[in-house]
Amino acid sequence: LGFCVDAEGLGLEAACKASEHCFISIYLVELILKVAVCRGSYFRSLWNLLDFGLLLSAIVDSWILDPLTNFGVNVLGNIMLVRLLRLIRVLRILKIFRRRPELRVLLEGLFASLRSMSWLSLLFGFSVYAASIVSVTCFRDVESDSRLSFHSVPEAMFTMFSMGMLAEWTDIVAPIVEEYWWASLYFAAFTFFCSIGMLNLIIGVITERTTYAQRKFAARESYERDCAHMRKVHEAAGMLFDEVGDSKISLSTLGSLMQAPSK
């Protein structure tokens, strides 16, 4: 996929399009076989839904939009939308990650932590908003050479966000500290909370979710091993016991032999 991005300057567009059609055909056959075997349970897995979405976007791009564009039909009216649709193919790399149990556990833990991190993002937003109100109230009149300032709440929110991400510090703080010595303590406390504190919370959430995903994956593997063992036991029982056959020991015969007194 990365090689085909530069294929336009190398004159290999035809080869890349042929390989794209080949891979789409292979993925389509794989999808049809999986749906035929798993039926409705196929769409209960998030990984299968991801594969379905990637295949659908590839079919729409290569087998519908591309031929219409070659015939001069303006489908979407904006070439950028077509390019963004093609960029979805980059997510195919996740199909490689899911083949390795270790990478799959990490991805599942990361996706599971997104919900909790949304609440952390909300907490960070409220912190930036509260700090921007304080900054506008106290430091509005301080002039500096920096493009970031505290003249209004929106500007102050962007300034405090940049400080929380440790993007810029000296050009913002130095003029204010020259007039208000206690401002250094205020900015240090805010930066400590937003950078170190929030970062530790995010790491804790990801670690917790990844550990849970690892335990869940281990339990699923144990269950699959137990099912495989039980299938082998049933196969062995089918070879030993038979209700009617002459060449096998029936279950009733084995029970009578076990109950018979030993001589």
C-alpha atoms as an extended CHARMM CRD file, in Angstrom:
* protein
*
       263  EXT
         1         1  LEU       CA              0.0000000000        0.0000000000        0.0000000000  PROA      1               0.0000000000
         2         2  GLY       CA              2.8280000000        2.4010000000        0.7980000000  PROA      2               0.0000000000
         3         3  PHE       CA              4.5810000000        1.4780000000       -2.4480000000  PROA      3               0.0000000000
         4         4  CYS       CA              1.4440000000        2.2360000000       -4.4730000000  PROA      4               0.0000000000
         5         5  VAL       CA              1.2430000000        5.7340000000       -2.9730000000  PROA      5               0.0000000000
         6         6  ASP       CA              4.4400000000        6.6380000000       -4.8730000000  PROA      6               0.0000000000
         7         7  ALA       CA              3.5140000000        4.5690000000       -7.9230000000  PROA      7               0.0000000000
         8         8  GLU       CA              2.2950000000        7.6350000000       -9.8220000000  PROA      8               0.0000000000
         9         9  GLY       CA              5.8120000000        8.9200000000      -10.2310000000  PROA      9               0.0000000000
        10        10  LEU       CA              7.2160000000        5.4840000000      -11.0750000000  PROA      10              0.0000000000
        11        11  GLY       CA              4.7700000000        4.5120000000      -13.8120000000  PROA      11              0.0000000000
        12        12  LEU       CA              3.3890000000        1.5000000000      -11.9330000000  PROA      12              0.0000000000
        13        13  GLU       CA             -0.2390000000        2.5620000000      -11.6110000000  PROA      13              0.0000000000
        14        14  ALA       CA             -1.5230000000       -0.4060000000      -13.6330000000  PROA      14              0.0000000000
        15        15  ALA       CA              0.3550000000       -2.9510000000      -11.5120000000  PROA      15              0.0000000000
        16        16  CYS       CA             -0.9020000000       -1.3810000000       -8.3090000000  PROA      16              0.0000000000
        17        17  LYS       CA             -4.5000000000       -1.3700000000       -9.5240000000  PROA      17              0.0000000000
        18        18  ALA       CA             -4.2100000000       -5.0250000000      -10.5570000000  PROA      18              0.0000000000
        19        19  SER       CA             -2.8370000000       -5.9770000000       -7.1400000000  PROA      19              0.0000000000
        20        20  GLU       CA             -5.6140000000       -3.9830000000       -5.4800000000  PROA      20              0.0000000000
        21        21  HSD       CA             -8.3030000000       -5.8870000000       -7.4060000000  PROA      21              0.0000000000
        22        22  CYS       CA             -6.5650000000       -9.1680000000       -6.5750000000  PROA      22              0.0000000000
        23        23  PHE       CA             -6.4890000000       -8.4620000000       -2.8400000000  PROA      23              0.0000000000
        24        24  ILE       CA            -10.1030000000       -7.2710000000       -2.8430000000  PROA      24              0.0000000000
        25        25  SER       CA            -11.1580000000      -10.5050000000       -4.5450000000  PROA      25              0.0000000000
        26        26  ILE       CA             -9.2710000000      -12.5840000000       -1.9720000000  PROA      26              0.0000000000
        27        27  TYR       CA            -10.8010000000      -10.6410000000        0.9350000000  PROA      27              0.0000000000
        28        28  LEU       CA            -14.2580000000      -10.9710000000       -0.6140000000  PROA      28              0.0000000000
        29        29  VAL       CA            -13.9390000000      -14.7600000000       -0.9200000000  PROA      29              0.0000000000
        30        30  GLU       CA            -12.6790000000      -14.8880000000        2.6780000000  PROA      30              0.0000000000
        31        31  LEU       CA            -15.6620000000      -12.8340000000        3.8430000000  PROA      31              0.0000000000
        32        32  ILE       CA            -18.1580000000      -15.0330000000        1.9850000000  PROA      32              0.0000000000
        33        33  LEU       CA            -16.6600000000      -18.2170000000        3.4690000000  PROA      33              0.0000000000
        34        34  LYS       CA            -16.6660000000      -16.8020000000        6.9900000000  PROA      34              0.0000000000
        35        35  VAL       CA            -20.2800000000      -15.6360000000        6.7220000000  PROA      35              0.0000000000
        36        36  ALA       CA            -21.2880000000      -19.0360000000        5.3000000000  PROA      36              0.0000000000
        37        37  VAL       CA            -19.6870000000      -20.8330000000        8.2570000000  PROA      37              0.0000000000
        38        38  CYS       CA            -20.4120000000      -18.4240000000       11.1110000000  PROA      38              0.0000000000
        39        39  ARG       CA            -23.6740000000      -16.9670000000        9.7540000000  PROA      39              0.0000000000
        40        40  GLY       CA            -25.1440000000      -14.3710000000       12.1210000000  PROA      40              0.0000000000
        41        41  SER       CA            -22.4170000000      -14.7520000000       14.7390000000  PROA      41              0.0000000000
        42        42  TYR       CA            -19.9010000000      -13.3080000000       12.2740000000  PROA      42              0.0000000000
        43        43  PHE       CA            -21.2250000000       -9.7800000000       12.8310000000  PROA      43              0.0000000000
        44        44  ARG       CA            -20.9760000000      -10.0600000000       16.6240000000  PROA      44              0.0000000000
        45        45  SER       CA            -17.2160000000       -9.5860000000       16.6020000000  PROA      45              0.0000000000
        46        46  LEU       CA            -15.7210000000       -6.1060000000       16.3540000000  PROA      46              0.0000000000
        47        47  TRP       CA            -12.7850000000       -7.4710000000       14.3720000000  PROA      47              0.0000000000
        48        48  ASN       CA            -15.1590000000       -8.9760000000       11.8030000000  PROA      48              0.0000000000
        49        49  LEU       CA            -17.0550000000       -5.6870000000       11.5800000000  PROA      49              0.0000000000
        50        50  LEU       CA            -13.7500000000       -3.9140000000       10.9490000000  PROA      50              0.0000000000
        51        51  ASP       CA            -12.9170000000       -6.3580000000        8.1460000000  PROA      51              0.0000000000
        52        52  PHE       CA            -16.3790000000       -5.8950000000        6.6670000000  PROA      52              0.0000000000
        53        53  GLY       CA            -16.0760000000       -2.1030000000        6.7330000000  PROA      53              0.0000000000
        54        54  LEU       CA            -12.6130000000       -2.1470000000        5.1520000000  PROA      54              0.0000000000
        55        55  LEU       CA            -13.7620000000       -4.4920000000        2.4030000000  PROA      55              0.0000000000
        56        56  LEU       CA            -16.8740000000       -2.4250000000        1.7400000000  PROA      56              0.0000000000
        57        57  SER       CA            -14.8640000000        0.8030000000        1.4380000000  PROA      57              0.0000000000
        58        58  ALA       CA            -12.3860000000       -0.9100000000       -0.9040000000  PROA      58              0.0000000000
        59        59  ILE       CA            -15.1980000000       -2.2330000000       -3.1270000000  PROA      59              0.0000000000
        60        60  VAL       CA            -16.8580000000        1.1910000000       -3.2900000000  PROA      60              0.0000000000
        61        61  ASP       CA            -13.5530000000        2.8620000000       -4.1280000000  PROA      61              0.0000000000
        62        62  SER       CA            -12.0620000000        0.3920000000       -6.6330000000  PROA      62              0.0000000000
        63        63  TRP       CA            -15.0980000000       -1.2520000000       -8.1970000000  PROA      63              0.0000000000
        64        64  ILE       CA            -17.6230000000        1.6260000000       -8.2150000000  PROA      64              0.0000000000
        65        65  LEU       CA            -16.0760000000        5.0890000000       -7.9040000000  PROA      65              0.0000000000
        66        66  ASP       CA            -12.9230000000        4.3880000000       -9.8900000000  PROA      66              0.0000000000
        67        67  PRO       CA            -14.7380000000        3.0950000000      -13.0370000000  PROA      67              0.0000000000
        68        68  LEU       CA            -17.2330000000        5.9490000000      -12.8710000000  PROA      68              0.0000000000
        69        69  THR       CA            -14.3860000000        8.4590000000      -12.5870000000  PROA      69              0.0000000000
        70        70  ASN       CA            -12.6420000000        6.9220000000      -15.6150000000  PROA      70              0.0000000000
        71        71  PHE       CA            -15.8110000000        7.4480000000      -17.6270000000  PROA      71              0.0000000000
        72        72  GLY       CA            -15.8430000000       11.1320000000      -16.6600000000  PROA      72              0.0000000000
        73        73  VAL       CA            -18.6650000000       10.9180000000      -14.1290000000  PROA      73              0.0000000000
        74        74  ASN       CA            -18.2870000000       13.3970000000      -11.2720000000  PROA      74              0.0000000000
        75        75  VAL       CA            -19.5380000000       11.2110000000       -8.4400000000  PROA      75              0.0000000000
        76        76  LEU       CA            -18.6930000000       13.1210000000       -5.2820000000  PROA      76              0.0000000000
        77        77  GLY       CA            -17.7610000000       16.4950000000       -6.7080000000  PROA      77              0.0000000000
        78        78  ASN       CA            -14.6400000000       16.6450000000       -4.5550000000  PROA      78              0.0000000000
        79        79  ILE       CA            -11.5020000000       14.6500000000       -5.2690000000  PROA      79              0.0000000000
        80        80  MET       CA            -10.3860000000       15.0600000000       -1.6400000000  PROA      80              0.0000000000
        81        81  LEU       CA            -13.2960000000       12.9220000000       -0.4580000000  PROA      81              0.0000000000
        82        82  VAL       CA            -12.1980000000       10.1420000000       -2.7790000000  PROA      82              0.0000000000
        83        83  ARG       CA             -8.6570000000       10.3610000000       -1.4440000000  PROA      83              0.0000000000
        84        84  LEU       CA             -9.8890000000       10.2280000000        2.1490000000  PROA      84              0.0000000000
        85        85  LEU       CA            -11.9460000000        7.1560000000        1.2900000000  PROA      85              0.0000000000
        86        86  ARG       CA             -8.8430000000        5.4970000000       -0.0840000000  PROA      86              0.0000000000
        87        87  LEU       CA             -6.8860000000        6.3450000000        3.0500000000  PROA      87              0.0000000000
        88        88  ILE       CA             -9.1910000000        4.0240000000        5.0030000000  PROA      88              0.0000000000
        89        89  ARG       CA             -7.2180000000        1.1830000000        3.4420000000  PROA      89              0.0000000000
        90        90  VAL       CA             -4.3720000000        2.0390000000        5.8240000000  PROA      90              0.0000000000
        91        91  LEU       CA             -6.4000000000        0.3200000000        8.5570000000  PROA      91              0.0000000000
        92        92  ARG       CA             -5.7000000000       -2.9810000000        6.8400000000  PROA      92              0.0000000000
        93        93  ILE       CA             -2.5380000000       -3.1300000000        8.8940000000  PROA      93              0.0000000000
        94        94  LEU       CA             -4.7900000000       -4.0510000000       11.8240000000  PROA      94              0.0000000000
        95        95  LYS       CA             -5.4740000000       -7.3520000000       10.0690000000  PROA      95              0.0000000000
        96        96  ILE       CA             -1.7910000000       -8.1650000000       10.5720000000  PROA      96              0.0000000000
        97        97  PHE       CA             -1.8920000000       -7.1620000000       14.2370000000  PROA      97              0.0000000000
        98        98  ARG       CA             -4.8310000000       -9.4400000000       14.9940000000  PROA      98              0.0000000000
        99        99  ARG       CA             -2.8290000000      -12.4840000000       13.8400000000  PROA      99              0.0000000000
       100       100  ARG       CA             -0.4520000000      -12.1290000000       16.7740000000  PROA      100             0.0000000000
       101       101  PRO       CA             -2.0230000000      -12.7100000000       20.2160000000  PROA      101             0.0000000000
       102       102  GLU       CA              0.2820000000      -10.2080000000       21.9230000000  PROA      102             0.0000000000
       103       103  LEU       CA             -0.5500000000       -7.3830000000       19.5190000000  PROA      103             0.0000000000
       104       104  ARG       CA             -4.2290000000       -8.2810000000       19.5800000000  PROA      104             0.0000000000
       105       105  VAL       CA             -4.3270000000       -8.0180000000       23.3850000000  PROA      105             0.0000000000
       106       106  LEU       CA             -2.6620000000       -4.5940000000       23.2340000000  PROA      106             0.0000000000
       107       107  LEU       CA             -5.1100000000       -3.3320000000       20.6080000000  PROA      107             0.0000000000
       108       108  GLU       CA             -8.1400000000       -4.6350000000       22.4870000000  PROA      108             0.0000000000
       109       109  GLY       CA             -6.8820000000       -3.0080000000       25.6820000000  PROA      109             0.0000000000
       110       110  LEU       CA             -6.2820000000        0.2860000000       23.8800000000  PROA      110             0.0000000000
       111       111  PHE       CA             -9.7340000000        0.2910000000       22.2730000000  PROA      111             0.0000000000
       112       112  ALA       CA            -11.3820000000       -0.6300000000       25.5800000000  PROA      112             0.0000000000
       113       113  SER       CA             -9.6510000000        2.2900000000       27.3210000000  PROA      113             0.0000000000
       114       114  LEU       CA            -10.9770000000        4.8810000000       24.8440000000  PROA      114             0.0000000000
       115       115  ARG       CA            -14.2850000000        5.1610000000       26.7210000000  PROA      115             0.0000000000
       116       116  SER       CA            -12.5490000000        5.9070000000       30.0110000000  PROA      116             0.0000000000
       117       117  MET       CA            -10.1220000000        8.2950000000       28.3380000000  PROA      117             0.0000000000
       118       118  SER       CA            -13.0620000000       10.2760000000       26.9970000000  PROA      118             0.0000000000
       119       119  TRP       CA            -13.9680000000       11.1160000000       30.5970000000  PROA      119             0.0000000000
       120       120  LEU       CA            -10.3460000000       12.0580000000       31.2450000000  PROA      120             0.0000000000
       121       121  SER       CA            -10.4720000000       14.3480000000       28.2080000000  PROA      121             0.0000000000
       122       122  LEU       CA            -13.6090000000       15.9530000000       29.6360000000  PROA      122             0.0000000000
       123       123  LEU       CA            -11.8310000000       16.4920000000       32.9690000000  PROA      123             0.0000000000
       124       124  PHE       CA             -8.8860000000       18.0300000000       31.1450000000  PROA      124             0.0000000000
       125       125  GLY       CA            -11.2330000000       20.3350000000       29.2280000000  PROA      125             0.0000000000
       126       126  PHE       CA            -12.9060000000       21.5510000000       32.4230000000  PROA      126             0.0000000000
       127       127  SER       CA             -9.4860000000       22.1500000000       33.9850000000  PROA      127             0.0000000000
       128       128  VAL       CA             -8.3620000000       24.2130000000       30.9980000000  PROA      128             0.0000000000
       129       129  TYR       CA            -11.6110000000       26.1900000000       31.0330000000  PROA      129             0.0000000000
       130       130  ALA       CA            -11.3620000000       26.9710000000       34.7630000000  PROA      130             0.0000000000
       131       131  ALA       CA             -7.7050000000       27.9290000000       34.4730000000  PROA      131             0.0000000000
       132       132  SER       CA             -8.4300000000       30.1660000000       31.4780000000  PROA      132             0.0000000000
       133       133  ILE       CA            -11.0300000000       32.1240000000       33.4930000000  PROA      133             0.0000000000
       134       134  VAL       CA             -8.5050000000       32.6830000000       36.2650000000  PROA      134             0.0000000000
       135       135  SER       CA             -5.8090000000       33.6590000000       33.7690000000  PROA      135             0.0000000000
       136       136  VAL       CA             -8.0040000000       36.1710000000       31.9370000000  PROA      136             0.0000000000
       137       137  THR       CA             -9.0760000000       37.7140000000       35.2420000000  PROA      137             0.0000000000
       138       138  CYS       CA             -5.5280000000       38.1040000000       36.5510000000  PROA      138             0.0000000000
       139       139  PHE       CA             -3.2230000000       38.3810000000       33.4980000000  PROA      139             0.0000000000
       140       140  ARG       CA             -5.2900000000       40.0950000000       30.8090000000  PROA      140             0.0000000000
       141       141  ASP       CA             -3.2820000000       43.3190000000       30.9160000000  PROA      141             0.0000000000
       142       142  VAL       CA              0.1520000000       41.6550000000       30.6370000000  PROA      142             0.0000000000
       143       143  GLU       CA              1.7290000000       42.2020000000       27.2100000000  PROA      143             0.0000000000
       144       144  SER       CA              4.1940000000       39.7640000000       25.6730000000  PROA      144             0.0000000000
       145       145  ASP       CA              5.8140000000       38.9800000000       22.3250000000  PROA      145             0.0000000000
       146       146  SER       CA              4.1870000000       35.5670000000       22.1820000000  PROA      146             0.0000000000
       147       147  ARG       CA              1.2530000000       34.8900000000       19.8590000000  PROA      147             0.0000000000
       148       148  LEU       CA             -0.4930000000       33.1940000000       22.7770000000  PROA      148             0.0000000000
       149       149  SER       CA             -2.1910000000       35.5450000000       25.2130000000  PROA      149             0.0000000000
       150       150  PHE       CA             -4.9130000000       35.8620000000       27.8440000000  PROA      150             0.0000000000
       151       151  HSD       CA             -6.9570000000       38.6670000000       26.2890000000  PROA      151             0.0000000000
       152       152  SER       CA            -10.1310000000       36.5380000000       26.0440000000  PROA      152             0.0000000000
       153       153  VAL       CA            -11.3760000000       33.2040000000       27.3200000000  PROA      153             0.0000000000
       154       154  PRO       CA            -11.0060000000       31.3640000000       23.9570000000  PROA      154             0.0000000000
       155       155  GLU       CA             -7.4490000000       32.6680000000       23.5510000000  PROA      155             0.0000000000
       156       156  ALA       CA             -6.6730000000       31.7820000000       27.1540000000  PROA      156             0.0000000000
       157       157  MET       CA             -8.0720000000       28.2690000000       26.6890000000  PROA      157             0.0000000000
       158       158  PHE       CA             -5.7810000000       27.6590000000       23.7360000000  PROA      158             0.0000000000
       159       159  THR       CA             -2.8540000000       29.1250000000       25.6820000000  PROA      159             0.0000000000
       160       160  MET       CA             -3.5080000000       26.9470000000       28.7320000000  PROA      160             0.0000000000
       161       161  PHE       CA             -3.9890000000       23.9060000000       26.4840000000  PROA      161             0.0000000000
       162       162  SER       CA             -0.5750000000       24.5370000000       24.9480000000  PROA      162             0.0000000000
       163       163  MET       CA              0.9610000000       24.8570000000       28.3980000000  PROA      163             0.0000000000
       164       164  GLY       CA             -0.7470000000       21.6720000000       29.5820000000  PROA      164             0.0000000000
       165       165  MET       CA              0.7520000000       19.8250000000       26.6050000000  PROA      165             0.0000000000
       166       166  LEU       CA              4.1590000000       21.3980000000       27.4130000000  PROA      166             0.0000000000
       167       167  ALA       CA              4.2100000000       22.9210000000       23.9270000000  PROA      167             0.0000000000
       168       168  GLU       CA              5.2690000000       26.4570000000       24.9080000000  PROA      168             0.0000000000
       169       169  TRP       CA              6.2660000000       27.7230000000       28.3110000000  PROA      169             0.0000000000
       170       170  THR       CA              8.9650000000       30.4090000000       28.5140000000  PROA      170             0.0000000000
       171       171  ASP       CA              7.4630000000       32.9960000000       26.1510000000  PROA      171             0.0000000000
       172       172  ILE       CA              4.1290000000       32.8600000000       27.9870000000  PROA      172             0.0000000000
       173       173  VAL       CA              5.2160000000       32.6710000000       31.6120000000  PROA      173             0.0000000000
       174       174  ALA       CA              8.2660000000       34.9460000000       31.6850000000  PROA      174             0.0000000000
       175       175  PRO       CA              6.4660000000       38.3090000000       31.1360000000  PROA      175             0.0000000000
       176       176  ILE       CA              3.7600000000       37.3890000000       33.6430000000  PROA      176             0.0000000000
       177       177  VAL       CA              6.1990000000       36.2490000000       36.3370000000  PROA      177             0.0000000000
       178       178  GLU       CA              8.0590000000       39.5620000000       36.0250000000  PROA      178             0.0000000000
       179       179  GLU       CA              4.9240000000       41.3860000000       37.1860000000  PROA      179             0.0000000000
       180       180  TYR       CA              3.3460000000       38.7090000000       39.4370000000  PROA      180             0.0000000000
       181       181  TRP       CA              5.8450000000       36.5270000000       41.2660000000  PROA      181             0.0000000000
       182       182  TRP       CA              3.1930000000       34.1020000000       42.4880000000  PROA      182             0.0000000000
       183       183  ALA       CA              2.1690000000       33.3020000000       38.8840000000  PROA      183             0.0000000000
       184       184  SER       CA              5.0390000000       30.8170000000       38.6570000000  PROA      184             0.0000000000
       185       185  LEU       CA              3.4100000000       28.7090000000       41.4000000000  PROA      185             0.0000000000
       186       186  TYR       CA              0.0520000000       28.9100000000       39.6210000000  PROA      186             0.0000000000
       187       187  PHE       CA              1.4250000000       27.8110000000       36.2390000000  PROA      187             0.0000000000
       188       188  ALA       CA              3.5980000000       25.1080000000       37.8270000000  PROA      188             0.0000000000
       189       189  ALA       CA              0.5880000000       23.6290000000       39.6430000000  PROA      189             0.0000000000
       190       190  PHE       CA             -1.5200000000       23.6950000000       36.4800000000  PROA      190             0.0000000000
       191       191  THR       CA              1.2060000000       22.0950000000       34.3740000000  PROA      191             0.0000000000
       192       192  PHE       CA              1.8780000000       19.4540000000       37.0120000000  PROA      192             0.0000000000
       193       193  PHE       CA             -1.7960000000       18.5150000000       37.1720000000  PROA      193             0.0000000000
       194       194  CYS       CA             -2.4620000000       18.5250000000       33.4190000000  PROA      194             0.0000000000
       195       195  SER       CA              0.7370000000       16.8880000000       32.2270000000  PROA      195             0.0000000000
       196       196  ILE       CA              2.0090000000       14.5740000000       34.9590000000  PROA      196             0.0000000000
       197       197  GLY       CA             -1.2950000000       13.9120000000       36.7200000000  PROA      197             0.0000000000
       198       198  MET       CA             -3.3960000000       13.3390000000       33.6150000000  PROA      198             0.0000000000
       199       199  LEU       CA             -0.6340000000       11.3080000000       31.9840000000  PROA      199             0.0000000000
       200       200  ASN       CA             -0.4760000000        8.9680000000       34.9670000000  PROA      200             0.0000000000
       201       201  LEU       CA             -4.2510000000        8.5770000000       34.8830000000  PROA      201             0.0000000000
       202       202  ILE       CA             -4.1730000000        7.7050000000       31.1710000000  PROA      202             0.0000000000
       203       203  ILE       CA             -1.3770000000        5.1830000000       31.7260000000  PROA      203             0.0000000000
       204       204  GLY       CA             -3.3290000000        3.6490000000       34.6070000000  PROA      204             0.0000000000
       205       205  VAL       CA             -6.4940000000        3.3210000000       32.5280000000  PROA      205             0.0000000000
       206       206  ILE       CA             -4.6570000000        1.7390000000       29.5840000000  PROA      206             0.0000000000
       207       207  THR       CA             -2.8180000000       -0.6600000000       31.9140000000  PROA      207             0.0000000000
       208       208  GLU       CA             -6.0340000000       -1.7040000000       33.6410000000  PROA      208             0.0000000000
       209       209  ARG       CA             -7.9150000000       -2.2870000000       30.3840000000  PROA      209             0.0000000000
       210       210  THR       CA             -4.9860000000       -4.1350000000       28.8250000000  PROA      210             0.0000000000
       211       211  THR       CA             -4.7030000000       -6.3980000000       31.8630000000  PROA      211             0.0000000000
       212       212  TYR       CA             -8.4280000000       -7.1200000000       31.6760000000  PROA      212             0.0000000000
       213       213  ALA       CA             -8.1510000000       -7.8680000000       27.9510000000  PROA      213             0.0000000000
       214       214  GLN       CA             -5.2250000000      -10.1960000000       28.6400000000  PROA      214             0.0000000000
       215       215  ARG       CA             -7.1880000000      -12.1110000000       31.2930000000  PROA      215             0.0000000000
       216       216  LYS       CA            -10.1830000000      -12.3170000000       28.9550000000  PROA      216             0.0000000000
       217       217  PHE       CA             -8.0030000000      -13.5720000000       26.1050000000  PROA      217             0.0000000000
       218       218  ALA       CA             -6.3810000000      -16.1810000000       28.3830000000  PROA      218             0.0000000000
       219       219  ALA       CA             -9.8160000000      -17.3800000000       29.5460000000  PROA      219             0.0000000000
       220       220  ARG       CA            -10.9800000000      -17.6170000000       25.9240000000  PROA      220             0.0000000000
       221       221  GLU       CA             -7.8940000000      -19.6290000000       24.9820000000  PROA      221             0.0000000000
       222       222  SER       CA             -8.4580000000      -21.9540000000       27.9520000000  PROA      222             0.0000000000
       223       223  TYR       CA            -12.0810000000      -22.4470000000       26.9380000000  PROA      223             0.0000000000
       224       224  GLU       CA            -11.0770000000      -23.2400000000       23.3450000000  PROA      224             0.0000000000
       225       225  ARG       CA             -8.5040000000      -25.7910000000       24.5890000000  PROA      225             0.0000000000
       226       226  ASP       CA            -11.1250000000      -27.4210000000       26.7960000000  PROA      226             0.0000000000
       227       227  CYS       CA            -13.5480000000      -27.6000000000       23.8740000000  PROA      227             0.0000000000
       228       228  ALA       CA            -10.8700000000      -29.1740000000       21.6970000000  PROA      228             0.0000000000
       229       229  HSD       CA            -10.1360000000      -31.7420000000       24.4140000000  PROA      229             0.0000000000
       230       230  MET       CA            -13.8290000000      -32.5640000000       24.7740000000  PROA      230             0.0000000000
       231       231  ARG       CA            -14.1330000000      -33.0690000000       21.0270000000  PROA      231             0.0000000000
       232       232  LYS       CA            -11.2490000000      -35.5140000000       21.1550000000  PROA      232             0.0000000000
       233       233  VAL       CA            -12.9120000000      -37.3140000000       24.0840000000  PROA      233             0.0000000000
       234       234  HSD       CA            -16.1670000000      -37.6260000000       22.1180000000  PROA      234             0.0000000000
       235       235  GLU       CA            -14.2670000000      -38.9230000000       19.1110000000  PROA      235             0.0000000000
       236       236  ALA       CA            -12.5140000000      -41.5030000000       21.2780000000  PROA      236             0.0000000000
       237       237  ALA       CA            -15.8200000000      -42.4730000000       22.8890000000  PROA      237             0.0000000000
       238       238  GLY       CA            -17.3530000000      -42.9030000000       19.4380000000  PROA      238             0.0000000000
       239       239  MET       CA            -14.5650000000      -45.2960000000       18.5220000000  PROA      239             0.0000000000
       240       240  LEU       CA            -14.9510000000      -47.3590000000       21.7120000000  PROA      240             0.0000000000
       241       241  PHE       CA            -18.6880000000      -47.4190000000       22.3130000000  PROA      241             0.0000000000
       242       242  ASP       CA            -21.4440000000      -48.4290000000       19.9390000000  PROA      242             0.0000000000
       243       243  GLU       CA            -25.0420000000      -49.1860000000       20.6980000000  PROA      243             0.0000000000
       244       244  VAL       CA            -25.4980000000      -51.7880000000       17.9750000000  PROA      244             0.0000000000
       245       245  GLY       CA            -22.2210000000      -52.4380000000       16.0870000000  PROA      245             0.0000000000
       246       246  ASP       CA            -20.4830000000      -55.7880000000       16.3840000000  PROA      246             0.0000000000
       247       247  SER       CA            -16.8970000000      -54.5760000000       16.1430000000  PROA      247             0.0000000000
       248       248  LYS       CA            -17.1220000000      -52.1390000000       19.0480000000  PROA      248             0.0000000000
       249       249  ILE       CA            -17.8360000000      -52.4450000000       22.7470000000  PROA      249             0.0000000000
       250       250  SER       CA            -21.2580000000      -51.1170000000       23.5650000000  PROA      250             0.0000000000
       251       251  LEU       CA            -21.7870000000      -48.8730000000       26.5480000000  PROA      251             0.0000000000
       252       252  SER       CA            -24.2350000000      -51.3250000000       28.1610000000  PROA      252             0.0000000000
       253       253  THR       CA            -21.7600000000      -54.1920000000       27.7560000000  PROA      253             0.0000000000
       254       254  LEU       CA            -19.0040000000      -52.1720000000       29.3960000000  PROA      254             0.0000000000
       255       255  GLY       CA            -21.3310000000      -51.2840000000       32.2750000000  PROA      255             0.0000000000
       256       256  SER       CA            -22.3040000000      -54.9240000000       32.8480000000  PROA      256             0.0000000000
       257       257  LEU       CA            -18.6620000000      -56.0000000000       32.7980000000  PROA      257             0.0000000000
       258       258  MET       CA            -17.7420000000      -53.3570000000       35.3350000000  PROA      258             0.0000000000
       259       259  GLN       CA            -20.6110000000      -54.3920000000       37.6470000000  PROA      259             0.0000000000
       260       260  ALA       CA            -19.8310000000      -58.1030000000       37.3710000000  PROA      260             0.0000000000
       261       261  PRO       CA            -18.0230000000      -59.5220000000       40.4160000000  PROA      261             0.0000000000
       262       262  SER       CA            -14.3840000000      -60.3000000000       39.8270000000  PROA      262             0.0000000000
       263       263  LYS       CA            -13.2680000000      -63.9330000000       40.0800000000  PROA      263             0.0000000000
